[in-house]
Every structure is written in C-alpha cells, then in structure tokens.
C-alpha cells in the first residue's frame, strides 16, 4: 500500500460533516494555542477496499492537531479522522502506512500519533459481543484488539490506549424522517416530557455572545452537580465567535437557551457542519427540573437541524450499553429516549515513534483521575472530561 501526502492550508480542507476535521475547528483550536496541519491523502481504491478492482485513486483530507504534552513533547492528534474507511482487513495496514507517511511532516518533538477513529468498531457487528437482550458488551481486551488491528502490518506498532478523547459511542438520529415519525419513534416517556415542557411554558430561543454568561452559569451548575471538569468561559467564547465562511469547510454554531418566564433552565451548543448537526455541549439548572426543559431543548434542536437541511443529528456521547455503573449512563438514558441508532466507534489508537516517551505518557494517563483524557486550551495534558466531551449529565 502506498499513500501519497500533500500539505495544504487548512482553509482548503474540503467540505465535510465531521466537525473536528473542518477548517472551522482548526481555527477554534488555534485560539486555544493548538496548531494544526492539513493534508491531501491519495491512495488507490484497490489498496483500501479488498473487493475493489478499481484502479482509480481515492482522495481524502486529513487534519492533525499538535497539543503540547510537556515542554519537550507534542503528540499528533487526529480527531475523528481519517474519513476513508478501509475494508476491515486493511485498516491496520492503512493506519501504519499513513503514520509512516506523515512522520516526515510532523514537528520534531512529536513523539506519537493518536487517531480518534470514527470507523465503526470491528466488533460492533459480531453477534458474539452482544447479550441475549441485544446489548453490545463492548470490544475484547486490549491485547486481542491489538492483534486484530496489527495483523498483516510490518511493525505491529498500533497500540490501544486506556482512554478515548472524543466519545466512541453515540446515537445518530435520521433527520430525513418527518417530525411526526421522529416523535413516534421516541420512547413514550420522552415524548410525554417534550410535550409537558411546552405545556408548562418552556420556550427555546437562539442566544448570542451577550448571553454567554447565562450559558456559563448553567454550565457551572452542571459541572458542580456531576463533579466534572469546569472549563473556562474563554473556551466557549472562542467556539461561539469563530467563523470560517471563507473556507471550504465552514461550520456554524448556535447557542440555544430554554427558558420559562425568562428564567434560564437549560442551554446547549448546536453545531452545523455540512449535512450533520451535532449536540456539542449542554448544561442545565439544578432547580426546576420538573419543567423538563432539556427535553424541549433537544426537540427544538432537532427541528432546527431539519430546517437547515441536515440529514443527521449526532447526540455526541453515551455509554456503550445501558449499564448504570458507567459514567455516561445518564446520557445514554436521556438521549436514547429520542430514538435514533446507537453507533460504536473504534475510539483512540496510538502509533508511537519514541517507545520510551510513549510509555511515560501512558503512565501519566493511567495516573489521571478522569474517565477520559483530553487537552486543555493551552495544549497541556489534562486528566478530566473536558471540552471534547458533552458536559451535560441529565
């Protein structure tokens, strides 16, 4: 397999529904001190797809970020990329070849690549990994995952870390269906709560930068209530004020606030990228929860996404199965009520260049107290559920 790379400016990243691979997201992260590089990828279709006899080339864009781990080291982080999805038996070989092809283009202090893969888990379609109730039990142990993905590679260098940065499990709602059908496919309790919120007088409005303090107060309540990391208001200011209308892959952000008698009860960041809408961040008040404002907020977001011509709504982050002991189970229970299809991604995979530094990095991650590892606005390694995750626990 041979992959050809060509550097490009981020402004020229092609249109994509993957928010984290857009020029817009590159600009958001640049405001936080995290630089990025964009590439054109070219590879033969027959090298990627086992059943293909096509000799034509296929092309893709790739956006790589470089968060700083310490004063001497960076990592190359690829959020929800690459978007080319090889045949299962070619995935490891593709990642190996891509990593080695990228290596000369990376900063000298970059000691590894971390791919946060959006590819569907290799074990998500295997009946052996499902319970009798149809619930996915998750992938096998790390060594078994590594054996399968590294099969046929030359270096056997793809490593499964202990954590994911972006959500590996999510729920997609098909917005090609009409509103009546979407309501019908909700769980009855969710549908009831949506209607109850409207009967109680909850209304949803589009906010602007002048309402950011309202968002942040609700967000602080949510973080305190659920014992999760409190990001700075500057992070959300950057997300809300960044524009990329001059780029080939723009995205637009709406801040929605659900109120009752002008009292803010819940809020969310809704992002539109190409044909997809994403529920990126959410927060809710610790009081008046019986008004079901979060239900009205989600339904309004879904309706707005449909009006914008989106065909898919990404709920962005749930537990992989209905396990009450899982930290994201509350999100699963709330979001699953809106219907949609549960989707399991491959999650994070590492390709280290420096084994010694990589082991030290893994040790630091293992000693962190958070459920997920992420990177804060300064690019330093952080040990909490952060800006890459949905902050709302219902």
C-alpha positions as CSV (number, residue, x, y, z in Angstrom):
1,X,0.0,0.0,0.0
2,X,1.3,3.4,-0.9
3,X,-0.2,6.7,0.4
4,X,0.7,10.0,-1.1
5,X,0.5,13.1,1.0
6,X,0.4,16.8,0.1
7,X,0.4,19.6,2.6
8,X,-2.3,22.2,2.2
9,X,-3.6,25.2,4.1
10,X,-6.4,24.5,6.5
11,X,-8.6,26.9,4.6
12,X,-8.7,24.5,1.7
13,X,-9.9,21.4,3.7
14,X,-12.9,20.1,1.7
15,X,-16.5,20.2,2.9
16,X,-17.2,17.6,5.5
17,X,-19.8,16.7,8.1
18,X,-17.1,15.7,10.6
19,X,-16.8,18.9,12.7
20,X,-13.4,18.0,14.1
21,X,-12.0,17.7,10.6
22,X,-13.1,21.2,9.4
23,X,-11.2,24.4,8.9
24,X,-13.6,25.9,11.4
25,X,-12.4,23.5,14.1
26,X,-8.8,24.3,13.2
27,X,-9.5,28.0,13.9
28,X,-11.2,27.3,17.2
29,X,-8.2,25.3,18.4
30,X,-5.7,27.9,17.1
31,X,-7.4,30.4,19.5
32,X,-6.5,27.9,22.3
33,X,-2.9,27.7,21.3
34,X,-3.1,24.4,19.5
35,X,-1.7,24.4,16.0
36,X,-2.6,22.0,13.2
37,X,-1.6,20.9,9.7
38,X,-3.8,19.8,6.8
39,X,-3.0,17.2,4.2
40,X,-4.4,15.8,1.0
41,X,-4.3,11.9,1.0
42,X,-4.2,9.9,-2.2
43,X,-4.4,6.1,-2.3
44,X,-5.5,3.5,-4.8
45,X,-9.0,2.2,-4.2
46,X,-7.8,-1.4,-4.7
47,X,-5.3,-1.0,-1.9
48,X,-8.0,0.2,0.5
49,X,-11.0,-1.9,-0.4
50,X,-10.5,-5.6,-0.6
51,X,-13.3,-6.4,-3.0
52,X,-12.5,-3.5,-5.3
53,X,-10.9,-4.0,-8.7
54,X,-10.9,-0.3,-9.4
55,X,-7.5,1.2,-10.2
56,X,-8.6,4.7,-9.6
57,X,-7.2,6.9,-6.8
58,X,-9.4,8.0,-3.9
59,X,-8.7,11.2,-2.0
60,X,-9.3,12.5,1.4
61,X,-8.4,15.4,3.6
62,X,-6.7,15.0,7.0
63,X,-6.4,17.5,9.8
64,X,-3.8,16.8,12.5
65,X,-3.5,18.8,15.7
66,X,-0.4,19.2,17.9
67,X,-1.3,19.6,21.6
68,X,1.8,20.0,23.8
69,X,2.2,17.3,26.5
70,X,5.1,19.0,28.2
71,X,7.9,21.5,27.4
72,X,9.7,18.9,25.2
73,X,7.0,16.8,23.6
74,X,3.9,17.1,21.5
75,X,1.6,14.5,20.1
76,X,-0.1,14.4,16.7
77,X,-3.8,14.1,17.4
78,X,-6.3,13.2,14.6
79,X,-9.9,13.7,15.9
80,X,-12.4,11.6,14.0
81,X,-10.0,11.0,11.1
82,X,-9.2,9.7,8.6
83,X,-12.6,9.6,7.0
84,X,-11.5,7.0,4.4
85,X,-12.8,3.7,5.9
86,X,-10.8,0.8,4.6
87,X,-12.1,-2.8,4.5
88,X,-11.6,-4.3,8.0
89,X,-8.7,-6.5,7.0
90,X,-6.9,-3.4,5.6
91,X,-7.4,-1.0,8.4
92,X,-4.2,-1.7,10.4
93,X,-2.1,-1.6,7.3
94,X,-3.7,1.7,6.2
95,X,-3.0,3.3,9.5
96,X,0.6,2.1,9.6
97,X,1.3,3.4,6.1
98,X,-0.5,6.7,6.9
99,X,1.6,7.1,10.1
100,X,4.9,6.5,8.4
101,X,3.9,8.8,5.5
102,X,3.0,11.6,8.0
103,X,6.2,11.1,10.0
104,X,8.4,13.4,8.0
105,X,5.8,16.2,8.0
106,X,5.4,16.3,11.8
107,X,7.2,18.6,14.3
108,X,10.5,17.0,15.6
109,X,9.2,16.9,19.1
110,X,6.1,14.9,18.1
111,X,6.6,11.6,19.8
112,X,3.4,9.8,18.6
113,X,0.2,9.9,16.6
114,X,-3.2,9.4,18.2
115,X,-6.1,8.6,15.9
116,X,-9.5,9.1,17.4
117,X,-11.2,6.8,14.8
118,X,-14.7,7.3,13.7
119,X,-14.7,3.9,12.0
120,X,-17.3,1.5,13.3
121,X,-15.8,-0.9,15.8
122,X,-14.7,-4.2,14.2
123,X,-16.6,-5.9,17.0
124,X,-19.9,-4.0,16.7
125,X,-21.3,-6.3,14.0
126,X,-20.2,-9.5,15.6
127,X,-23.1,-11.3,17.3
128,X,-20.7,-12.9,19.8
129,X,-20.3,-9.5,21.5
130,X,-24.0,-8.9,22.2
131,X,-26.1,-10.1,25.1
132,X,-29.3,-12.0,24.7
133,X,-31.1,-8.7,25.1
134,X,-29.3,-7.3,22.1
135,X,-27.0,-5.0,24.2
136,X,-23.4,-4.6,22.9
137,X,-20.9,-5.9,25.5
138,X,-18.0,-3.9,24.1
139,X,-14.8,-4.9,22.3
140,X,-12.5,-7.6,23.7
141,X,-9.5,-7.0,25.9
142,X,-6.8,-4.6,24.6
143,X,-4.3,-7.4,23.6
144,X,-7.0,-9.1,21.4
145,X,-7.9,-5.7,19.8
146,X,-4.2,-5.0,19.0
147,X,-3.6,-8.5,17.5
148,X,-6.5,-8.0,15.1
149,X,-5.7,-4.4,14.0
150,X,-2.0,-5.1,13.7
151,X,-2.5,-8.3,11.6
152,X,-0.5,-8.0,8.3
153,X,1.3,-4.8,9.4
154,X,5.1,-4.7,9.3
155,X,5.8,-3.0,12.6
156,X,3.0,-4.2,14.8
157,X,3.1,-0.7,16.3
158,X,-0.6,0.2,16.7
159,X,-1.4,0.5,20.4
160,X,-4.8,0.7,22.1
161,X,-4.7,3.4,24.9
162,X,-6.7,3.1,28.1
163,X,-8.8,6.1,27.3
164,X,-10.6,7.8,24.4
165,X,-10.6,11.6,23.9
166,X,-13.8,12.0,21.9
167,X,-16.9,9.9,22.5
168,X,-16.5,6.4,21.0
169,X,-20.2,5.7,21.4
170,X,-23.0,7.9,20.2
171,X,-26.6,8.0,18.9
172,X,-27.5,9.2,15.4
173,X,-31.0,10.4,14.6
174,X,-32.1,10.2,10.9
175,X,-33.4,13.6,10.1
176,X,-34.7,12.5,6.7
177,X,-37.8,11.3,8.6
178,X,-40.6,13.8,9.1
179,X,-41.4,15.3,12.5
180,X,-44.4,13.1,13.2
181,X,-42.2,10.0,12.5
182,X,-39.4,11.3,14.8
183,X,-41.9,11.9,17.6
184,X,-43.4,8.4,17.1
185,X,-40.0,6.8,17.4
186,X,-39.2,8.4,20.7
187,X,-39.8,6.5,23.9
188,X,-43.2,7.3,25.2
189,X,-41.8,9.0,28.4
190,X,-39.5,11.2,26.3
191,X,-42.4,12.2,24.0
192,X,-44.5,13.0,27.1
193,X,-41.8,15.1,28.6
194,X,-41.3,17.1,25.4
195,X,-45.0,18.0,25.4
196,X,-45.0,18.6,29.1
197,X,-42.3,21.1,28.8
198,X,-44.3,23.1,26.3
199,X,-47.4,22.9,28.4
200,X,-45.5,24.3,31.4
201,X,-44.4,27.3,29.3
202,X,-40.8,26.3,28.4
203,X,-39.6,28.2,25.3
204,X,-36.4,27.9,23.4
205,X,-34.6,30.9,21.9
206,X,-31.4,31.4,19.9
207,X,-28.9,33.3,22.0
208,X,-25.8,35.3,21.1
209,X,-22.5,36.2,22.6
210,X,-24.2,38.6,25.0
211,X,-25.9,35.5,26.6
212,X,-22.6,33.7,27.2
213,X,-22.8,34.4,30.9
214,X,-26.2,32.8,31.1
215,X,-24.7,29.6,29.5
216,X,-21.7,29.6,31.8
217,X,-23.8,29.9,34.9
218,X,-25.8,26.8,33.9
219,X,-22.6,25.1,32.9
220,X,-21.1,25.7,36.3
221,X,-24.1,24.3,38.0
222,X,-23.9,21.2,35.7
223,X,-20.2,20.6,36.5
224,X,-20.7,21.1,40.2
225,X,-23.7,18.7,40.3
226,X,-21.9,16.0,38.3
227,X,-18.3,16.5,39.6
228,X,-16.8,17.1,36.2
229,X,-14.2,19.4,34.9
230,X,-15.0,23.1,34.7
231,X,-13.7,24.7,31.6
232,X,-13.0,28.4,31.3
233,X,-15.6,30.7,29.7
234,X,-12.9,31.8,27.2
235,X,-13.2,28.3,25.6
236,X,-16.9,28.7,24.8
237,X,-16.3,32.3,23.7
238,X,-13.9,31.0,21.1
239,X,-16.3,28.3,19.9
240,X,-19.2,30.8,19.6
241,X,-17.3,33.6,17.9
242,X,-15.1,31.7,15.4
243,X,-16.1,31.9,11.8
244,X,-14.8,30.1,8.7
245,X,-17.2,31.4,6.0
246,X,-14.2,32.0,3.7
247,X,-13.1,28.3,4.0
248,X,-14.2,25.3,2.1
249,X,-15.3,23.5,5.3
250,X,-17.1,26.0,7.4
251,X,-19.3,25.3,10.4
252,X,-21.9,27.3,12.2
253,X,-22.7,27.4,15.9
254,X,-26.0,28.3,17.6
255,X,-26.3,28.8,21.4
256,X,-29.9,27.7,22.4
257,X,-31.4,28.6,25.7
258,X,-34.6,27.0,27.1
259,X,-36.4,29.4,29.5
260,X,-39.6,29.6,31.5
261,X,-40.8,33.1,32.3
262,X,-37.4,34.4,31.2
263,X,-35.7,32.1,33.8
264,X,-32.9,30.1,32.0
265,X,-33.3,26.4,32.7
266,X,-31.1,24.7,30.1
267,X,-28.8,25.6,27.2
268,X,-26.8,23.9,24.5
269,X,-24.3,24.5,21.7
270,X,-25.7,23.2,18.4
271,X,-23.2,23.0,15.6
272,X,-24.0,22.6,11.9
273,X,-21.3,21.1,9.6
274,X,-22.3,20.2,6.1
275,X,-25.3,17.8,6.4
276,X,-24.8,17.0,10.1
277,X,-26.0,18.7,13.3
278,X,-24.1,18.0,16.5
279,X,-25.2,18.4,20.1
280,X,-21.8,19.5,21.2
281,X,-22.1,20.9,24.7
282,X,-25.1,21.1,27.1
283,X,-25.9,22.4,30.6
284,X,-29.0,22.6,32.8
285,X,-30.1,24.2,36.0
286,X,-30.2,22.3,39.3
287,X,-33.6,23.7,40.0
288,X,-37.0,23.5,38.3
289,X,-36.0,20.2,36.7
290,X,-39.7,19.1,36.7
291,X,-40.2,21.6,33.8
292,X,-38.4,19.2,31.5
293,X,-36.5,22.0,29.8
294,X,-33.8,19.7,28.4
295,X,-36.4,17.7,26.5
296,X,-37.8,20.8,24.8
297,X,-34.3,22.0,24.1
298,X,-33.4,18.8,22.3
299,X,-36.6,18.7,20.3
300,X,-36.1,22.3,19.2
301,X,-32.5,21.5,18.2
302,X,-33.7,18.5,16.1
303,X,-36.4,20.7,14.4
304,X,-33.9,23.5,13.6
305,X,-31.4,21.0,12.2
306,X,-34.1,19.6,9.9
307,X,-35.0,23.1,8.7
308,X,-31.3,23.7,8.0
309,X,-31.3,20.8,5.6
310,X,-29.3,18.5,7.9
311,X,-29.9,14.8,7.3
312,X,-28.3,13.5,10.6
313,X,-28.3,14.6,14.2
314,X,-25.4,13.4,16.4
315,X,-26.2,13.2,20.1
316,X,-22.4,13.0,20.7
317,X,-21.6,10.7,23.6
318,X,-23.3,8.0,25.6
319,X,-22.3,4.9,27.4
320,X,-21.9,1.8,25.1
321,X,-24.7,-0.1,26.8
322,X,-27.4,0.5,29.5
323,X,-25.0,-0.1,32.4
324,X,-26.0,2.1,35.4
325,X,-22.4,1.9,36.7
326,X,-21.0,3.6,33.6
327,X,-20.1,7.3,34.0
328,X,-22.1,8.2,30.8
329,X,-25.2,6.0,31.6
330,X,-27.2,9.1,32.5
331,X,-26.5,10.4,29.0
332,X,-27.5,7.1,27.5
333,X,-30.8,7.0,29.2
334,X,-31.7,10.6,28.3
335,X,-30.5,10.5,24.7
336,X,-31.8,7.1,23.8
337,X,-35.2,8.3,24.7
338,X,-35.2,10.4,21.5
339,X,-34.9,7.3,19.3
340,X,-32.0,7.0,16.9
341,X,-29.4,4.4,16.3
342,X,-26.6,3.5,18.7
343,X,-23.2,3.6,16.9
344,X,-19.9,2.2,18.3
345,X,-16.6,3.7,17.0
346,X,-13.1,2.2,17.2
347,X,-12.0,5.0,19.5
348,X,-8.4,6.0,20.1
349,X,-5.4,4.2,18.6
350,X,-1.8,5.3,19.0
351,X,1.2,5.0,16.7
352,X,4.3,5.8,18.9
353,X,7.6,7.0,17.3
354,X,9.5,7.1,20.6
355,X,8.7,4.0,22.8
356,X,10.3,5.4,26.0
357,X,8.5,8.7,25.8
358,X,5.3,6.9,24.9
359,X,5.5,4.7,28.0
360,X,5.9,7.7,30.2
361,X,2.9,9.4,28.5
362,X,0.8,6.3,29.1
363,X,1.8,6.2,32.8
364,X,0.7,9.8,33.2
365,X,-2.6,9.0,31.6
366,X,-3.1,5.9,33.8
367,X,-2.5,8.0,36.9
368,X,-5.0,10.6,35.9
369,X,-8.3,10.7,37.8
370,X,-10.6,11.5,34.9
371,X,-12.6,9.0,32.9
372,X,-11.4,10.5,29.7
373,X,-8.1,12.2,28.8
374,X,-8.2,15.4,26.8
375,X,-6.2,18.5,26.1
376,X,-7.0,21.9,27.5
377,X,-6.9,25.3,25.8
378,X,-3.2,25.8,26.4
379,X,-2.4,22.4,24.9
380,X,-1.3,20.8,28.2
381,X,-2.4,17.3,29.0
382,X,-5.5,17.3,31.3
383,X,-7.0,14.4,33.3
384,X,-10.7,15.3,33.1
385,X,-13.7,15.0,31.0
386,X,-13.3,18.3,29.0
387,X,-14.1,20.4,26.0
388,X,-14.1,17.4,23.7
389,X,-17.0,15.8,25.6
390,X,-20.6,16.7,26.2
391,X,-20.7,18.3,29.6
392,X,-24.4,17.5,30.4
393,X,-25.4,14.7,32.6
394,X,-29.2,14.6,32.8
